[in-house]
Amino acid sequence: MSITGTLIVQIIVFLLLAAFTMKFVWPPITKALDERAQKVADGLAAADKAKSELAAANQRVEQELAATRSENAQRLADAERRGQLIVEEAKARASDEGAKIIAAARAEAEQQMVQAREALRDDVARLAVRGAEQILRKEVNPAVHADLLARLKTEL
């Protein structure tokens, strides 16, 4: 066999092999490569979509946090105002109670002073009667002279 014939046979075998490969082997490989490329493209699209959704979710979270912070600040301010009102009311009630206690103490002191004056008048009247009795050296009957003693009490 000559080199030309061998070369021609090799070319024919190569062309048959290339045709067989293009007809039966190449389409499944191309299909697998296309499917893989589609999966990669879908994955990238999903990643981009997830990234945009994550950014939107982060923005919503920040808005919610800001709203919560402002709401908490408002509640704290309301609680402080309520606390101040309660303190003011307690001060007012304490002041009123103090005034009532002072008034009651003054009234009680006045009553005790009146009782002490009455007791002092009775003692002075008895002492006066005893003194007069000793001076006159005779017995003075308090029952008989009750009117006189009552006038003496009122004068004292």
C-alpha positions as YAML, in Angstrom:
chain: A
units: angstrom
residues:
- id: 1
  name: MET
  ca: [0.00, 0.00, 0.00]
- id: 2
  name: SER
  ca: [1.11, 3.37, -0.77]
- id: 3
  name: ILE
  ca: [1.22, 6.32, 1.47]
- id: 4
  name: THR
  ca: [-1.40, 8.09, -0.57]
- id: 5
  name: GLY
  ca: [-3.83, 5.23, -0.21]
- id: 6
  name: THR
  ca: [-3.16, 5.02, 3.48]
- id: 7
  name: LEU
  ca: [-3.66, 8.72, 3.79]
- id: 8
  name: ILE
  ca: [-6.94, 8.55, 1.91]
- id: 9
  name: VAL
  ca: [-8.17, 5.66, 4.08]
- id: 10
  name: GLN
  ca: [-7.17, 7.55, 7.21]
- id: 11
  name: ILE
  ca: [-9.00, 10.65, 5.97]
- id: 12
  name: ILE
  ca: [-12.12, 8.57, 5.28]
- id: 13
  name: VAL
  ca: [-11.92, 6.89, 8.69]
- id: 14
  name: PHE
  ca: [-11.37, 10.31, 10.31]
- id: 15
  name: LEU
  ca: [-14.36, 11.77, 8.45]
- id: 16
  name: LEU
  ca: [-16.52, 8.79, 9.44]
- id: 17
  name: LEU
  ca: [-15.38, 9.12, 13.04]
- id: 18
  name: ALA
  ca: [-16.04, 12.91, 12.95]
- id: 19
  name: ALA
  ca: [-19.49, 12.34, 11.42]
- id: 20
  name: PHE
  ca: [-20.32, 9.66, 14.01]
- id: 21
  name: THR
  ca: [-19.07, 11.92, 16.81]
- id: 22
  name: MET
  ca: [-21.06, 14.91, 15.48]
- id: 23
  name: LYS
  ca: [-24.20, 12.82, 15.06]
- id: 24
  name: PHE
  ca: [-24.21, 10.70, 18.25]
- id: 25
  name: VAL
  ca: [-21.63, 12.01, 20.74]
- id: 26
  name: TRP
  ca: [-21.65, 15.75, 20.24]
- id: 27
  name: PRO
  ca: [-25.42, 16.49, 20.77]
- id: 28
  name: PRO
  ca: [-25.59, 14.98, 24.32]
- id: 29
  name: ILE
  ca: [-22.39, 16.82, 25.27]
- id: 30
  name: THR
  ca: [-23.76, 20.08, 23.86]
- id: 31
  name: LYS
  ca: [-27.08, 19.48, 25.56]
- id: 32
  name: ALA
  ca: [-25.33, 18.84, 28.91]
- id: 33
  name: LEU
  ca: [-23.21, 21.97, 28.46]
- id: 34
  name: ASP
  ca: [-26.30, 24.05, 27.58]
- id: 35
  name: GLU
  ca: [-28.18, 22.68, 30.61]
- id: 36
  name: ARG
  ca: [-25.22, 23.44, 32.84]
- id: 37
  name: ALA
  ca: [-24.97, 26.97, 31.41]
- id: 38
  name: GLN
  ca: [-28.72, 27.44, 32.00]
- id: 39
  name: LYS
  ca: [-28.37, 26.21, 35.61]
- id: 40
  name: VAL
  ca: [-25.48, 28.61, 36.18]
- id: 41
  name: ALA
  ca: [-27.48, 31.47, 34.67]
- id: 42
  name: ASP
  ca: [-30.53, 30.55, 36.78]
- id: 43
  name: GLY
  ca: [-28.33, 30.37, 39.89]
- id: 44
  name: LEU
  ca: [-26.84, 33.79, 39.15]
- id: 45
  name: ALA
  ca: [-30.29, 35.24, 38.56]
- id: 46
  name: ALA
  ca: [-31.54, 33.71, 41.81]
- id: 47
  name: ALA
  ca: [-28.49, 35.09, 43.62]
- id: 48
  name: ASP
  ca: [-29.16, 38.57, 42.22]
- id: 49
  name: LYS
  ca: [-32.83, 38.29, 43.18]
- id: 50
  name: ALA
  ca: [-31.90, 37.08, 46.68]
- id: 51
  name: LYS
  ca: [-29.41, 39.93, 47.00]
- id: 52
  name: SER
  ca: [-32.06, 42.50, 46.09]
- id: 53
  name: GLU
  ca: [-34.57, 40.84, 48.43]
- id: 54
  name: LEU
  ca: [-31.96, 40.88, 51.20]
- id: 55
  name: ALA
  ca: [-31.34, 44.58, 50.61]
- id: 56
  name: ALA
  ca: [-35.11, 45.24, 50.72]
- id: 57
  name: ALA
  ca: [-35.45, 43.13, 53.89]
- id: 58
  name: ASN
  ca: [-32.54, 45.01, 55.50]
- id: 59
  name: GLN
  ca: [-34.21, 48.29, 54.61]
- id: 60
  name: ARG
  ca: [-37.52, 47.12, 56.14]
- id: 61
  name: VAL
  ca: [-35.68, 45.96, 59.24]
- id: 62
  name: GLU
  ca: [-33.97, 49.35, 59.58]
- id: 63
  name: GLN
  ca: [-37.33, 51.09, 59.18]
- id: 64
  name: GLU
  ca: [-38.90, 48.83, 61.81]
- id: 65
  name: LEU
  ca: [-35.96, 49.42, 64.15]
- id: 66
  name: ALA
  ca: [-36.27, 53.17, 63.68]
- id: 67
  name: ALA
  ca: [-40.01, 53.00, 64.33]
- id: 68
  name: THR
  ca: [-39.45, 50.84, 67.40]
- id: 69
  name: ARG
  ca: [-36.76, 53.19, 68.71]
- id: 70
  name: SER
  ca: [-39.00, 56.20, 68.30]
- id: 71
  name: GLU
  ca: [-41.91, 54.34, 69.91]
- id: 72
  name: ASN
  ca: [-39.72, 53.31, 72.82]
- id: 73
  name: ALA
  ca: [-38.48, 56.88, 73.22]
- id: 74
  name: GLN
  ca: [-42.09, 58.09, 73.22]
- id: 75
  name: ARG
  ca: [-43.07, 55.48, 75.82]
- id: 76
  name: LEU
  ca: [-40.09, 56.42, 77.97]
- id: 77
  name: ALA
  ca: [-41.01, 60.10, 77.76]
- id: 78
  name: ASP
  ca: [-44.63, 59.26, 78.66]
- id: 79
  name: ALA
  ca: [-43.46, 57.15, 81.60]
- id: 80
  name: GLU
  ca: [-41.23, 59.99, 82.83]
- id: 81
  name: ARG
  ca: [-44.12, 62.45, 82.56]
- id: 82
  name: ARG
  ca: [-46.41, 60.06, 84.41]
- id: 83
  name: GLY
  ca: [-43.77, 59.57, 87.07]
- id: 84
  name: GLN
  ca: [-43.41, 63.32, 87.52]
- id: 85
  name: LEU
  ca: [-47.19, 63.67, 87.77]
- id: 86
  name: ILE
  ca: [-47.33, 60.92, 90.38]
- id: 87
  name: VAL
  ca: [-44.55, 62.59, 92.35]
- id: 88
  name: GLU
  ca: [-46.32, 65.94, 92.17]
- id: 89
  name: GLU
  ca: [-49.61, 64.37, 93.27]
- id: 90
  name: ALA
  ca: [-47.84, 62.58, 96.11]
- id: 91
  name: LYS
  ca: [-46.25, 65.88, 97.19]
- id: 92
  name: ALA
  ca: [-49.62, 67.61, 97.09]
- id: 93
  name: ARG
  ca: [-51.24, 64.80, 99.08]
- id: 94
  name: ALA
  ca: [-48.39, 64.82, 101.57]
- id: 95
  name: SER
  ca: [-48.71, 68.58, 101.94]
- id: 96
  name: ASP
  ca: [-52.47, 68.24, 102.50]
- id: 97
  name: GLU
  ca: [-51.92, 65.44, 105.00]
- id: 98
  name: GLY
  ca: [-49.27, 67.53, 106.77]
- id: 99
  name: ALA
  ca: [-51.64, 70.47, 106.96]
- id: 100
  name: LYS
  ca: [-54.38, 68.22, 108.35]
- id: 101
  name: ILE
  ca: [-52.00, 66.72, 110.92]
- id: 102
  name: ILE
  ca: [-50.80, 70.19, 111.94]
- id: 103
  name: ALA
  ca: [-54.39, 71.42, 112.23]
- id: 104
  name: ALA
  ca: [-55.34, 68.37, 114.30]
- id: 105
  name: ALA
  ca: [-52.28, 68.85, 116.52]
- id: 106
  name: ARG
  ca: [-53.13, 72.53, 117.01]
- id: 107
  name: ALA
  ca: [-56.74, 71.67, 117.84]
- id: 108
  name: GLU
  ca: [-55.58, 69.01, 120.30]
- id: 109
  name: ALA
  ca: [-53.09, 71.45, 121.84]
- id: 110
  name: GLU
  ca: [-55.85, 74.04, 122.17]
- id: 111
  name: GLN
  ca: [-58.13, 71.47, 123.78]
- id: 112
  name: GLN
  ca: [-55.39, 70.39, 126.18]
- id: 113
  name: MET
  ca: [-54.67, 74.03, 126.98]
- id: 114
  name: VAL
  ca: [-58.35, 74.65, 127.72]
- id: 115
  name: GLN
  ca: [-58.43, 71.54, 129.93]
- id: 116
  name: ALA
  ca: [-55.26, 72.68, 131.69]
- id: 117
  name: ARG
  ca: [-56.78, 76.13, 132.28]
- id: 118
  name: GLU
  ca: [-59.94, 74.53, 133.67]
- id: 119
  name: ALA
  ca: [-57.89, 72.28, 135.94]
- id: 120
  name: LEU
  ca: [-55.80, 75.29, 137.01]
- id: 121
  name: ARG
  ca: [-58.95, 77.29, 137.75]
- id: 122
  name: ASP
  ca: [-60.31, 74.43, 139.85]
- id: 123
  name: ASP
  ca: [-57.02, 74.20, 141.73]
- id: 124
  name: VAL
  ca: [-56.87, 77.96, 142.26]
- id: 125
  name: ALA
  ca: [-60.50, 77.96, 143.45]
- id: 126
  name: ARG
  ca: [-59.74, 75.18, 145.93]
- id: 127
  name: LEU
  ca: [-56.63, 76.96, 147.09]
- id: 128
  name: ALA
  ca: [-58.55, 80.19, 147.44]
- id: 129
  name: VAL
  ca: [-61.22, 78.43, 149.49]
- id: 130
  name: ARG
  ca: [-58.60, 76.82, 151.71]
- id: 131
  name: GLY
  ca: [-56.81, 80.12, 152.07]
- id: 132
  name: ALA
  ca: [-60.03, 81.91, 152.92]
- id: 133
  name: GLU
  ca: [-60.91, 79.11, 155.31]
- id: 134
  name: GLN
  ca: [-57.63, 79.44, 157.06]
- id: 135
  name: ILE
  ca: [-57.93, 83.19, 157.15]
- id: 136
  name: LEU
  ca: [-61.43, 83.13, 158.53]
- id: 137
  name: ARG
  ca: [-60.72, 80.03, 160.56]
- id: 138
  name: LYS
  ca: [-64.05, 78.73, 159.97]
- id: 139
  name: GLU
  ca: [-65.36, 76.16, 157.61]
- id: 140
  name: VAL
  ca: [-66.57, 77.29, 154.24]
- id: 141
  name: ASN
  ca: [-69.03, 74.89, 152.70]
- id: 142
  name: PRO
  ca: [-68.29, 74.45, 148.97]
- id: 143
  name: ALA
  ca: [-71.79, 73.18, 148.26]
- id: 144
  name: VAL
  ca: [-73.37, 76.29, 149.76]
- id: 145
  name: HIS
  ca: [-70.98, 78.64, 148.07]
- id: 146
  name: ALA
  ca: [-70.98, 76.89, 144.63]
- id: 147
  name: ASP
  ca: [-72.31, 80.00, 142.93]
- id: 148
  name: LEU
  ca: [-69.56, 82.09, 144.46]
- id: 149
  name: LEU
  ca: [-66.95, 79.52, 143.39]
- id: 150
  name: ALA
  ca: [-68.33, 79.37, 139.82]
- id: 151
  name: ARG
  ca: [-68.03, 83.17, 139.51]
- id: 152
  name: LEU
  ca: [-64.53, 82.96, 140.90]
- id: 153
  name: LYS
  ca: [-63.65, 80.34, 138.25]
- id: 154
  name: THR
  ca: [-64.93, 82.48, 135.42]
- id: 155
  name: GLU
  ca: [-63.01, 85.48, 136.69]
- id: 156
  name: LEU
  ca: [-59.82, 83.49, 136.83]
...
